[in-house]
């Protein structure tokens, strides 16, 4: 069995008046047999959330390119991970959002994934082991699509031993903001 340690950074959310002066993150350890839904629940608890909402994970490759989505079980449809883009849309996106120093190989991979999106997966049916992760690989996680709480998740460490517990927060930095401004946590 394998266990994983993830660092989960909470992105600023100016719409909800969350613009911290210091980074806010949590280190969470999970077992390879835990699902992405288990990881979601650990993040939910670690950032002291109170109301459940839909969520999605995007698995990223070594270039930071999203290669597949993992949907909240109630949102899962088995459709494509994202809507396909035509050449003009892809070119416009690359011109505006992709740094000049990104390799041609990464640009072509991005182009192919946007033209031919992979099938989405169900977060409740996908274990962490199923992701076939390598250290320093990352995920994007969004919780509550209305308020848009975004997180960057980086794989910090892989251990070849099981975690004999539920996911656990092992380190933290910064205060978690209230889920809704003006309301207590």
C-alpha positions in Angstrom: 0.0 0.0 0.0 1.0 3.6 -0.6 0.3 6.8 1.2 0.5 10.4 -0.1 1.1 13.8 1.4 -0.5 16.7 -0.4 0.0 20.5 0.2 -3.4 22.2 -0.4 -3.1 26.0 -1.0 -6.2 28.1 -0.9 -6.2 30.7 -3.7 -7.2 34.3 -2.9 -10.9 35.0 -3.6 -11.4 38.8 -3.9 -15.1 38.4 -4.6 -15.5 37.0 -1.1 -13.0 39.5 0.3 -10.3 36.8 0.9 -7.0 38.3 0.0 -4.6 37.1 2.7 -1.2 38.7 3.4 0.3 35.2 4.0 -0.3 31.9 2.2 -3.0 29.7 3.6 -2.4 26.0 3.2 -2.9 22.6 4.8 -0.8 19.4 4.5 -3.0 16.4 4.3 -2.0 12.7 4.3 -4.2 10.1 2.6 -3.9 6.5 1.8 -3.8 5.3 -1.8 -7.1 3.5 -1.3 -8.9 6.7 -0.3 -11.0 8.3 -3.1 -11.0 11.8 -4.4 -14.2 12.3 -2.5 -12.3 11.3 0.7 -9.7 14.0 -0.2 -12.5 16.5 -0.8 -13.9 15.8 2.6 -10.5 16.2 4.3 -10.0 19.5 2.5 -13.6 20.6 3.5 -12.8 19.9 7.2 -9.2 21.3 7.0 -10.5 24.7 5.8 -13.4 24.6 8.3 -16.2 24.6 5.7 -19.8 24.3 6.9 -22.1 23.9 3.9 -21.6 21.2 1.3 -21.4 22.2 -2.4 -20.3 20.6 -5.7 -16.6 20.3 -6.4 -14.3 19.1 -9.1 -10.6 18.0 -9.3 -8.5 18.6 -12.4 -5.4 16.4 -12.7 -2.4 18.2 -14.2 0.7 16.9 -15.9 4.3 18.1 -15.3 3.6 21.2 -17.5 0.6 22.2 -15.4 -1.8 21.2 -18.2 -5.1 19.8 -17.1 -5.4 16.2 -18.4 -8.7 15.0 -16.9 -11.5 16.1 -14.7 -13.0 14.2 -11.7 -16.5 15.3 -11.0 -18.6 15.5 -7.8 -20.6 12.2 -7.8 -23.9 14.1 -8.3 -22.5 16.1 -11.2 -20.8 13.1 -12.9 -22.2 12.5 -16.3 -19.4 10.4 -18.1 -19.2 13.2 -20.7 -16.0 14.9 -21.8 -13.9 16.5 -19.1 -14.5 19.9 -20.7 -16.1 21.3 -23.9 -13.9 20.9 -27.0 -12.4 24.0 -28.5 -11.8 24.8 -32.1 -8.4 25.9 -33.5 -9.3 29.6 -33.3 -10.3 29.3 -29.6 -7.2 27.3 -28.8 -4.9 29.8 -30.6 -6.5 32.7 -28.8 -6.1 31.0 -25.4 -2.5 30.1 -26.1 -1.7 33.6 -27.2 -3.3 35.2 -24.1 -2.6 32.6 -21.3 0.4 30.4 -22.2 3.8 31.8 -21.3 6.3 32.2 -24.2 8.8 29.8 -22.6 6.4 26.8 -22.7 7.7 24.1 -24.9 6.2 23.3 -28.3 5.6 19.7 -27.0 3.4 21.1 -24.1 1.6 23.5 -26.5 0.7 20.5 -28.8 -0.4 18.4 -25.9 -2.6 21.3 -24.7 -4.0 21.7 -28.2 -4.8 18.0 -28.5 -6.5 17.8 -25.1 -8.6 20.8 -25.9 -9.7 19.4 -29.3 -10.3 15.9 -28.0 -11.1 16.1 -24.3 -10.8 12.9 -22.3 -13.9 11.4 -20.5 -14.5 12.8 -17.1 -14.3 10.4 -14.1 -16.4 10.1 -10.9 -14.5 11.4 -7.8 -16.3 8.9 -5.6 -15.0 6.0 -7.7 -11.5 7.2 -8.2 -8.8 6.3 -5.7 -5.7 8.3 -5.2 -3.7 5.2 -6.4 -5.8 5.3 -9.6 -4.3 8.7 -10.5 -0.8 7.1 -10.9 0.8 10.3 -9.5 4.5 11.2 -9.4 6.0 13.6 -6.8 5.6 17.3 -7.6 2.5 16.5 -9.8 -0.4 18.8 -9.1 -4.2 19.0 -9.0 -6.6 21.9 -9.2 -9.6 21.6 -6.9 -12.6 23.9 -6.9 -15.3 23.8 -4.3 -18.6 25.7 -4.5 -18.9 26.8 -8.1 -21.0 29.8 -7.1 -18.4 31.3 -4.8 -15.5 29.6 -6.5 -13.1 28.5 -3.7 -10.1 27.4 -5.7 -7.2 25.4 -4.5 -3.8 24.3 -5.9 -2.8 20.8 -4.6 0.8 19.6 -5.0 1.9 16.1 -4.2 4.7 16.6 -1.6 5.6 13.0 -0.8 4.8 9.4 -1.7 5.5 6.7 0.9 5.4 2.9 0.3 3.4 2.3 3.5 -0.3 2.5 4.2 -1.9 5.2 6.2 -3.9 3.3 8.8 -6.5 6.0 9.3 -8.8 8.4 7.6 -7.1 11.3 5.8 -5.4 13.5 8.3 -4.1 17.1 8.4 -0.4 17.0 9.5 0.5 20.7 9.1 -1.1 24.0 8.4 -0.3 27.6 7.7 -2.6 30.7 7.9 -6.1 31.0 9.0 -8.9 29.5 7.0 -11.4 32.3 6.1 -15.1 31.8 6.8 -16.9 30.0 3.9 -19.3 33.0 3.6 -18.1 36.6 4.4 -19.8 38.2 7.3 -20.8 34.8 8.8 -19.0 32.8 11.5 -17.3 29.6 10.4 
